[in-house]
Amino acid sequence: MQQFFNPSYFFEEASTLLDEAFSACKKLSETEDREQQFGILLRAVVTLAGGALLCKIEPLTAHLAKLGAQIEAFKTQASVSSDDQKAIDTGFKAARDMLDEARQKLYADSPPSAMKPNTPNHPGRVLLVDDEPEVLEILRALLDFHGFSVFTSNQPENVVAMSQSVSPDVLITDYKMPGMNGLQVAVALKKVKPELPIIFVSGYVSKDLLLSLIQTGVHDVIEKPFDEKRIIQTVTSAIQKYRTQILMNRSIDFIMYQYADLDTFLEKSGNQTMRSTLRAEIRFLLLQRRLLNQQNEKLIEQLKESSKP
């Protein structure tokens, strides 16, 4: 089970969580949105504390327990003063400094290049499928020029196997191909990678076809000849959406993995309010994931129906 936890993933997510926490702190004075901002702050504290516990960053774990209790106390007040906001901001800045120190110590022992995953800074990995070699080359060159890692195939029946080996962030496939059309490719791929966004390219896209494909969960349909700006924008948005969903699933798995230890720690610290908040957040996250999984299953069934002759 310990193999699941990769510290580099935690430090990546911690950076995002801290950015969200600093932003939420600034918005605490906006009364109509205050409850939501406190939720963001407490979610950041809980997730960071869990990661710190697994990374054995004991000073950070203790600091976050105190910060969480402080935020819970501010949450019960009728209003949040500028001094309260400053105290929360200072608490998260201290957490960031502790994280930076722990990261430097970790990478001093293990070079970042040896631990670095497919990071959000990289534009993404694109799998291209088209039975026309010249079309593949045009798209490959365009996406490669913009920094994407591109993998191509003119054999749609090999797409599932390729996706397992190259782990793409998006699939771009021709709609009309001999032997196996784009919809059939999408159905086959969704069985093994249900969250993966799919973009169709076609020489002619009717309004009915466009609506049909969008309703079945296809990210977008691009008509030939290609518009460079549109392709890059579409691919980028698809990858960002995919990575957000993957990050959410990873966060849920991460929280569930360290939940027992964190719950025990909070119980020993006497922080019952934060324990209740943690349990409520986990119930909410599990509900959202279940709804997303149900939606993906429904879209796969719709794709199957659309691919029937």
C-alpha positions in Angstrom: 0.0 0.0 0.0 2.9 2.4 0.7 3.8 2.3 -3.0 0.7 4.3 -3.7 2.1 7.3 -1.8 4.6 9.4 -3.8 5.9 12.5 -1.9 6.4 14.4 -5.2 2.6 14.1 -5.9 1.9 15.5 -2.4 4.3 18.5 -2.9 2.6 19.3 -6.2 -0.9 19.1 -4.8 0.3 21.1 -1.7 1.3 24.0 -3.9 -2.1 24.1 -5.5 -3.9 23.8 -2.1 -1.8 26.7 -0.7 -2.6 28.9 -3.7 -6.3 28.2 -3.1 -6.0 28.8 0.6 -4.4 32.2 0.1 -7.1 33.2 -2.4 -9.9 32.0 0.0 -8.3 33.9 2.9 -8.5 37.2 0.9 -12.2 36.6 0.2 -13.3 36.0 3.8 -14.5 39.5 4.2 -17.1 38.8 1.5 -20.0 37.8 3.7 -22.2 36.1 1.1 -19.3 33.7 0.2 -17.7 33.2 3.6 -18.9 29.7 4.2 -17.5 28.4 0.9 -14.1 30.1 1.6 -13.9 28.5 5.1 -14.6 25.2 3.4 -11.6 25.7 1.1 -9.4 26.7 4.0 -10.3 23.7 6.1 -10.1 21.3 3.2 -6.5 22.6 2.6 -5.6 22.1 6.2 -7.0 18.5 6.4 -5.3 17.4 3.1 -2.0 19.0 4.0 -2.0 17.6 7.4 -2.6 14.1 6.0 0.3 14.4 3.6 2.5 15.8 6.3 1.7 12.9 8.5 2.7 10.4 5.8 5.8 12.3 5.0 6.6 12.4 8.7 6.9 16.2 8.8 6.0 16.3 12.4 6.3 20.1 13.0 4.0 20.8 10.0 1.5 18.3 11.2 1.3 19.9 14.7 1.2 23.4 13.1 -1.7 22.5 10.8 -3.7 21.0 13.7 -3.4 24.4 15.5 -4.2 26.3 12.4 -7.2 24.2 11.8 -8.5 24.8 15.3 -7.9 28.5 14.8 -9.8 28.6 11.5 -12.7 26.6 13.1 -12.9 29.3 15.9 -13.0 32.1 13.4 -15.7 30.3 11.5 -18.1 30.6 14.5 -17.7 34.4 14.7 -20.3 36.7 13.2 -17.6 38.4 11.1 -14.0 38.0 10.2 -11.7 40.9 11.0 -8.6 42.0 9.1 -6.5 40.7 12.0 -8.2 37.3 11.7 -7.4 37.2 8.0 -3.8 38.1 8.7 -3.5 35.3 11.3 -4.8 32.7 8.8 -2.6 34.1 6.0 0.4 34.0 8.3 -0.4 30.4 9.4 -0.5 29.2 5.7 2.7 31.1 4.9 4.4 29.3 7.8 3.1 26.0 6.4 4.5 26.8 3.0 7.9 27.5 4.5 7.9 24.2 6.3 6.9 22.4 3.1 9.7 24.1 1.2 12.2 23.0 3.8 10.9 19.4 3.7 11.0 19.4 -0.1 14.6 20.6 -0.2 15.6 17.9 2.3 13.8 15.2 0.3 15.3 16.2 -3.0 18.7 16.5 -1.5 18.5 12.7 -0.9 16.5 11.9 -4.1 17.0 14.0 -7.2 13.8 15.5 -8.5 14.3 14.0 -11.9 14.2 10.5 -10.4 10.8 11.2 -8.7 9.2 13.7 -11.1 5.8 12.5 -12.4 4.0 13.8 -15.5 3.7 17.4 -14.1 1.0 20.0 -14.8 3.8 22.2 -16.3 4.1 19.9 -19.3 1.4 20.7 -22.0 0.4 17.1 -22.2 0.5 13.8 -24.1 -1.7 13.4 -27.2 -2.6 10.2 -29.0 -3.5 10.8 -32.6 -5.4 8.2 -34.7 -6.1 8.7 -38.5 -5.9 6.3 -41.4 -4.4 9.1 -43.6 -0.6 9.4 -42.9 -0.4 13.0 -44.3 -3.1 14.1 -41.8 -1.3 12.4 -38.9 1.9 14.2 -39.9 0.2 17.6 -40.1 -1.3 17.3 -36.7 1.8 15.7 -35.2 4.0 18.6 -36.4 1.5 21.2 -35.2 1.1 19.8 -31.7 4.8 19.0 -31.4 5.6 22.6 -32.2 3.5 23.7 -29.3 5.3 21.4 -26.9 2.9 18.4 -26.7 4.2 14.9 -26.6 2.6 13.2 -29.6 2.0 9.5 -30.4 0.4 8.5 -33.7 -1.3 5.5 -35.2 -3.0 4.8 -38.5 -4.4 1.6 -37.1 -7.5 2.3 -34.9 -7.7 -1.3 -33.7 -4.4 -0.7 -31.8 -5.5 2.4 -29.9 -6.4 0.6 -26.7 -3.1 -1.1 -26.5 -1.2 2.1 -27.3 -3.2 4.1 -24.7 -2.0 1.6 -22.0 1.6 2.1 -22.9 1.8 5.9 -23.6 -0.8 7.1 -21.0 -2.3 9.9 -23.1 -4.1 13.0 -21.7 -6.4 13.2 -24.7 -7.3 11.2 -27.8 -7.7 12.9 -31.2 -9.3 10.5 -33.8 -10.7 10.8 -37.3 -14.4 10.2 -37.3 -14.6 8.2 -40.6 -12.0 5.4 -41.0 -12.2 2.0 -42.7 -12.6 -1.1 -40.5 -13.1 0.7 -37.2 -14.7 4.2 -37.1 -14.1 6.9 -34.6 -17.1 6.1 -32.4 -16.0 2.5 -32.2 -12.6 3.6 -31.1 -14.1 5.9 -28.5 -16.3 3.0 -27.1 -13.3 0.7 -26.9 -11.1 3.3 -25.2 -13.7 4.5 -22.7 -13.9 0.9 -21.3 -10.4 1.1 -20.1 -10.0 4.9 -19.6 -13.5 6.3 -19.0 -12.3 9.8 -18.0 -10.1 10.3 -21.1 -11.3 13.2 -23.3 -11.9 12.4 -26.9 -11.7 14.9 -29.8 -13.0 13.9 -33.2 -11.8 15.4 -36.5 -13.9 15.1 -39.7 -14.0 16.5 -43.2 -17.7 17.4 -42.7 -19.5 18.0 -39.4 -23.3 18.4 -39.6 -25.2 20.1 -36.8 -27.0 16.8 -36.0 -23.7 14.9 -35.8 -22.1 17.6 -33.6 -25.0 17.6 -31.1 -25.1 13.8 -31.1 -21.4 13.5 -30.3 -21.3 16.2 -27.6 -24.3 14.6 -25.9 -22.4 11.3 -25.7 -19.5 12.9 -23.8 -17.1 13.7 -26.7 -15.1 16.8 -25.7 -15.3 18.5 -29.1 -15.4 17.9 -32.9 -13.0 19.8 -35.2 -13.7 20.1 -38.9 -11.0 19.8 -41.6 -9.1 21.8 -42.8 -7.7 22.6 -39.4 -7.5 25.9 -37.7 -4.3 26.0 -35.7 -5.5 28.3 -32.9 -8.7 26.2 -32.5 -6.9 22.9 -32.3 -4.4 24.1 -29.6 -7.2 25.7 -27.5 -9.4 22.6 -27.8 -6.6 20.2 -26.9 -5.4 22.4 -24.0 -8.9 22.7 -22.5 -9.5 19.0 -22.8 -6.2 18.2 -21.0 -6.8 20.7 -18.3 -10.3 19.2 -17.6 -8.9 15.7 -17.6 -6.1 16.5 -15.2 -8.5 18.2 -12.9 -10.6 15.1 -12.7 -7.6 12.9 -12.2 -6.3 15.1 -9.5 -9.6 15.0 -7.7 -9.7 11.2 -7.8 -6.1 11.0 -6.7 -6.9 13.5 -3.8 -9.8 11.3 -2.7 -7.7 8.2 -2.8 -4.9 10.0 -0.9 -7.3 11.3 1.8 -8.9 7.9 2.2 -5.4 6.2 2.5 -4.3 8.5 5.3 -7.7 9.1 6.9 -7.3 6.6 9.8 -4.0 8.0 10.9 -5.2 11.6 10.6 -8.4 10.8 12.5 -6.4 9.2 15.3 -4.1 12.2 15.4 -7.0 14.7 15.6 -8.7 12.6 18.3 -5.5 12.6 20.5 -5.3 16.4 19.9 -8.8 16.8 21.2 -9.9 18.5 17.9 -13.4 17.1 17.6 -14.6 19.9 15.4 -12.0 19.3 12.8 -12.7 15.6 12.9 -16.3 16.3 12.1 -15.3 18.6 9.3 -13.0 15.9 7.9 -15.7 13.3 7.9 -18.2 15.7 6.2 -15.6 16.5 3.5 -14.9 12.9 2.8 -18.6 12.1 2.5 -19.0 15.0 0.1 -16.0 13.9 -2.0 -17.1 10.3 -2.2 -20.6 11.4 -3.3 -19.1 13.6 -6.1 -16.9 10.8 -7.3 -19.8 8.3 -7.3 -21.9 10.8 -9.4 -19.0 11.3 -11.9 -18.6 7.5 -12.2 -22.3 7.1 -12.9 -22.2 9.9 -15.5 -19.2 8.3 -17.2 -21.1 4.9 -17.3 -24.1 6.6 -18.8 -22.0 8.4 -21.5 -20.3 5.1 -22.4 -23.7 3.5 -23.0 -24.7 6.4 -25.2 -21.5 6.1 -27.2 -22.2 2.3 -27.7 -25.7 3.1 -29.0 -24.4 5.8 -31.4 -21.7 3.5 -32.8 -24.3 0.8 -33.8 -24.9 0.7 -37.5 
